[in-house]
């Protein structure tokens, strides 16, 4: 039972990586493509969010450093 599940998962991974698409019907290939496109959008959104948060942190750190230097003068 575990071997069958492992084989099924490996087969799915080959499909998603494009290694074994010869036996997939066109309709299923279209579904896989759409799913991958949605995944790419999610990854890009997360990347932008992290970049934005990182930029905000850098700005806050710079603002704190500049203000603390002014206070010490």
N, C-alpha and C positions, 0 to 999 in steps of 0.2 A: 504494500500500500504506500509506504513512504517512497519507495523507488519510483512508483508510477507518478507520484506528485512531483518528485525531483525531475523526472523526464519531462513532464508537462511544463514545469517552470523553465527548464532549460530551453525547451522548444519555443516558449513565449519570448524568452530573452533573445534568441536568435532572430525571431521575427522583428522585434523592436530595434535590434541593432542592424537590421537589413541583411543579415547573413543567410537567412532562409526564407525568401519571399516567393519562391517559385510555386509553392503549393497553395498560396493564399489567394482566395477569390478577389476579384477587383473591388467588390463592395467592402470586404474586410480591410483591404489595403487602404481604401478611402477612409474608413473609420480609424485605422491606426494613424494615418497622416493627420487627421483632425485632432486626435488625442495628443499626438506629439506637439502639434501647434499650440494647443491649449497649455501644455506643460511648459513650453518655451516662454509663453506669455507670463505664466506664473513665476518662472525663474527670473525673468527680466524685471518684473514688478518687485520681487524681493530684493534684487540687486540694487535697483534704484532707491528703494526704501532704506537699505543699509548704507548706501552712499550718502543719502540725505542725512541720516542720523549721524554718520561719521563726520560729515561736514559741519553739522550743528555743534557737535562736541568740540571739534577743532576751533570753531569760532568762539565758543564759550571759554575754552582754555586760553585762547589768545586774548580775549577781552579781559579775563581775570588777570593774566600776566601784565597786560598794559596798565590796568587800573592799580594793581598792587605796586608796580614800579612808580607810578605817579604819587602814590601815598607815601612811599619811602623817601621821596625827594624833598 
